[in-house]
Amino acid sequence: MRSVYDGILQKRALDPVATDTANNGVAIDTKGFNSCVFTIQNGVATGTPTSYTVDAKVQECDTSGGTYADVSGATITQIIANSKEAVIRVEGLGTSRKRYLRVVVTAAMTGGTAPKALVSALCSLGRAYREPVSNVT
């Protein structure tokens, strides 16, 4: 009997970081998959800012270390509350998308004493060409 675990692969896209600027995630190799979802997590801010937002976008490239370009429509804007998350879906892997994807998460802070947003991201690759998928990294 197969389960959802057999058809997806989860990768850390952005390790947890305290930030007040833009942060590039790691290159995710999408070979062997048809779709993916990036889950961006926004934790409680430090430094008591009066307000802050977290935006994210997905970029693509032919090689893991090349020049990345934005994926049209693959963005989220202004996660504004603590302990929230948002997702960005990317379809067309292996056909209309380039092989490597990464997420870019940007925090914007107002007020406070050296405020930082706590952010992280996870990539779930799905609809694998071959199952079961090994989740050993």
C-alpha positions as CSV (number, residue, x, y, z in Angstrom):
1,M,0.0,0.0,0.0
2,R,1.4,3.4,-1.0
3,S,1.0,6.6,1.0
4,V,1.6,10.3,0.4
5,Y,5.1,9.7,1.8
6,D,6.0,7.6,-1.3
7,G,5.3,10.4,-3.8
8,I,6.8,13.5,-2.2
9,L,10.2,14.7,-1.2
10,Q,10.7,17.5,1.4
11,K,13.8,19.8,1.4
12,R,14.8,22.7,3.5
13,A,14.6,25.7,1.3
14,L,15.7,28.3,3.8
15,D,17.1,27.4,7.2
16,P,15.5,29.3,10.1
17,V,17.1,32.8,10.3
18,A,16.5,36.1,12.2
19,T,16.6,38.8,9.5
20,D,15.6,42.3,8.5
21,T,16.6,42.0,4.9
22,A,16.3,39.6,1.9
23,N,17.6,36.0,2.2
24,N,18.2,33.6,-0.6
25,G,17.3,30.0,0.0
26,V,19.3,27.0,-1.2
27,A,19.1,25.6,-4.7
28,I,16.4,22.9,-4.9
29,D,17.0,20.3,-7.7
30,T,13.5,19.5,-9.1
31,K,14.6,16.7,-11.5
32,G,12.1,13.8,-11.4
33,F,9.2,15.8,-10.1
34,N,6.2,17.6,-11.7
35,S,5.3,20.1,-9.0
36,C,6.3,21.7,-5.8
37,V,5.1,23.8,-2.9
38,F,7.2,26.2,-0.9
39,T,5.9,26.8,2.6
40,I,7.2,30.1,4.1
41,Q,7.0,30.3,7.9
42,N,7.1,33.6,9.8
43,G,7.8,33.3,13.6
44,V,7.5,35.9,16.3
45,A,9.7,39.0,15.7
46,T,12.5,40.0,18.0
47,G,13.3,43.6,19.0
48,T,9.6,44.6,19.4
49,P,9.0,46.3,16.0
50,T,5.9,48.4,15.7
51,S,5.1,46.6,12.5
52,Y,6.8,44.2,10.0
53,T,6.0,42.2,6.9
54,V,7.5,39.2,5.2
55,D,7.4,38.7,1.4
56,A,8.6,35.8,-0.6
57,K,9.2,34.8,-4.2
58,V,10.5,31.8,-6.2
59,Q,13.3,32.0,-8.6
60,E,14.6,29.5,-11.2
61,C,17.9,28.7,-13.0
62,D,19.4,26.1,-15.3
63,T,22.2,25.3,-12.9
64,S,22.4,25.3,-9.1
65,G,25.0,28.1,-9.0
66,G,23.9,30.2,-12.0
67,T,22.0,33.4,-12.3
68,Y,18.4,33.1,-11.0
69,A,15.3,34.8,-12.5
70,D,11.9,35.3,-10.8
71,V,9.2,32.8,-11.7
72,S,6.2,34.9,-12.8
73,G,3.3,34.7,-10.4
74,A,5.2,32.7,-7.8
75,T,5.1,35.2,-5.0
76,I,3.4,36.0,-1.7
77,T,3.2,39.4,-0.2
78,Q,3.0,40.7,3.3
79,I,2.7,37.9,5.8
80,I,1.9,40.4,8.6
81,A,1.2,38.4,11.7
82,N,3.5,36.4,14.0
83,S,3.5,32.7,13.7
84,K,1.9,32.5,10.3
85,E,2.7,30.7,7.1
86,A,2.0,31.0,3.4
87,V,2.5,28.7,0.4
88,I,3.7,29.3,-3.1
89,R,2.8,26.6,-5.7
90,V,5.0,25.9,-8.7
91,E,3.8,23.7,-11.5
92,G,5.4,22.6,-14.8
93,L,8.6,21.1,-13.4
94,G,10.5,19.3,-16.1
95,T,8.6,21.0,-18.9
96,S,8.1,24.8,-18.7
97,R,10.3,25.4,-15.6
98,K,14.1,25.4,-15.3
99,R,15.6,22.6,-13.2
100,Y,16.7,24.5,-10.1
101,L,14.4,26.6,-7.9
102,R,15.1,28.7,-4.8
103,V,13.0,30.9,-2.5
104,V,13.9,34.5,-1.6
105,V,12.4,35.7,1.6
106,T,12.4,39.5,2.4
107,A,11.5,41.0,5.8
108,A,10.7,44.7,6.2
109,M,10.8,46.1,9.8
110,T,9.4,49.4,11.3
111,G,10.4,50.6,14.7
112,G,11.8,48.6,17.6
113,T,15.3,48.0,18.8
114,A,17.3,46.1,16.1
115,P,14.2,44.1,15.1
116,K,14.4,40.8,13.3
117,A,11.8,38.6,11.7
118,L,12.2,34.8,12.3
119,V,11.6,33.1,9.0
120,S,12.2,29.7,7.3
121,A,11.0,27.8,4.2
122,L,10.4,24.2,3.2
123,C,10.0,22.9,-0.3
124,S,7.8,19.9,-0.9
125,L,8.4,18.3,-4.3
126,G,5.5,16.2,-5.6
127,R,4.1,14.0,-8.3
128,A,7.3,12.1,-8.7
129,Y,8.1,10.4,-11.9
130,R,9.1,7.3,-10.0
131,E,7.9,6.1,-6.6
132,P,8.7,5.5,-3.9
133,V,10.8,8.6,-3.4
134,S,13.7,8.3,-1.0
135,N,13.4,11.0,1.7
136,V,17.0,10.3,2.9
137,T,19.2,13.4,2.3
